[in-house]
Amino acid sequence: MSDPSLEYLIFCNKILTDRTDGKETFVGLFHRLTANSLPFKTDPFYIKVSVQNFHYSAQNPSAVINIKHPRTGAVVGSSGTRLDQIPGLISSATKPIRLKLGLVMQGLTYEEAGKYEVQLLLGNEPVASRFLEICLIPK
């Protein structure tokens, strides 16, 4: 059995879903946030994730995104969902699927600039990560 692999992990301000065909539009894509000063509090934003070759397991029915401090590794923000509450997912438990999730990250306060690791965990296993950069605007 192959391991799950990250197809994408996107940060955006909003996700619009077309009612007729289900296509999604990501509004305000970003990989960096800039601040005039620190600490810096963000508005809520979305993280959209797609993982290929995902195998559902009733023993670990959760997906979690953790944002980790660049220097200490402490979790500064987290968002998650129970996978057993996604319609149709359990019925496909016998075969690998493409898992797509949209999670809301509530406003977070960043105490210092740097590259914050954004880590995806399926069950309790880290699957993938990327960075969200917090930058100060030069004065």
N, C-alpha and C positions, 0 to 999 in steps of 0.2 A: 504494500500500500504506500503510495507516494505521499509526501508531506504537503500540507497546504502551502500555497505560494501567493504572495501579494500581487494583485494586478494593479491596484491603485489605492492611494490614501490621499484624499483631497481636502484641503481647508477652504471653506467659502463662507460668505455672509448669509447666503440663502440658497435653498434648493426648491425649484419650481417643478412640479410634475404635471404633465399634460393629462387631462382627464380622459381623452379619447384613446391615446395610444401608450400612455405610461412613460413616455420619454421624459428624461430629466434635464433641466437646465441649471447649471451651477452659476450663481451670480456672485461676483466679487471674489474670484479665486485669489489666494495669496499663499506665500510661504514665509513671509516676514511681516512683523508688525513693528511700527515705529512709534516712539513715545517722546514727548517733550521733556519728561522727567520721570524719575522712578521714586516710589513704586508706581506701577502703571496697571490700571484696571481695564480689561477688555469688555466689550459688549458680548453677549452670547454669539457663538458661531457654530457652524456645522462641520462635521468631519464625515466624509463619505468614504466608505471602504468597500473594496471588492477583493475577494479571496477565491482563487481557483483551487480545485481539488480538495474541497472541504468535506470532511466526514462528520456528520452529526453524532454526538455521543450523549446519551441521557445522564451519564455520570458527571459531565462537565457542561451543563447547558447554558453557559454565559459567554458574552463577548464584552470586553472591557477595553477602553482606551485610557491609558494613563499618560499624563504629561509630567515629565521628570525634570527637576532642577538641574541645570548644567554642571554645577560644581559639586553638589552633595548627592544627587541622584534621588532625593526625596520626591515623592509624588505631590505635586502642587495642584493638580486637578484631575478629575476622573469622570467618566461617563460610561454607562453600560446598558445592556439589555439582556433579558433572558431569551435564549434562542428557541426554547420550547413554546414561546408565545408568538412566533412568526408563522402565519398561516402557510400550510403546505410543506414546511421544512421537515417535520418529523416523518411525513409520509415518504420522503426521499432518503430516509436514513440508511438505506441499504446500498446506496451508490454515491460516489463523489459528486458534488455539485459546485456551482459558483455561488458563493454567499455574498450578498450585497447588503450593506447596512448603512443607515444614515443616523448619526448620533449628534445630539446637541451638547455642546460644551458650554455650560453656563459661564457668565463673566468670571474671569480669574484675575487675580492680582499677581503681577510679576514684580519681584523685589529687585532683580538685577538683570542687566542685559546679558545675552548669550544665546547659545543654541540649545533649546529645550528638546529633549528626546520625547517623541510622541510614539508610544508603544502600544501595539495591538496584542491583546491576549485572548485566545479562544480557549475556554475552560480556564485553566490556570497556566497554560503554556504560552510563552511569548512566540508570536508568529512572524511579526515584522515590526519595523520602526522606521521613522524618518524624523527630520528635524523641523522645528518651528523656531525661527530666529526672532529674538526681541532686540531691537536696535534703538539707541538714543539718537535723536536728531541733533546734528552738530549745531552749536550756538555761535 
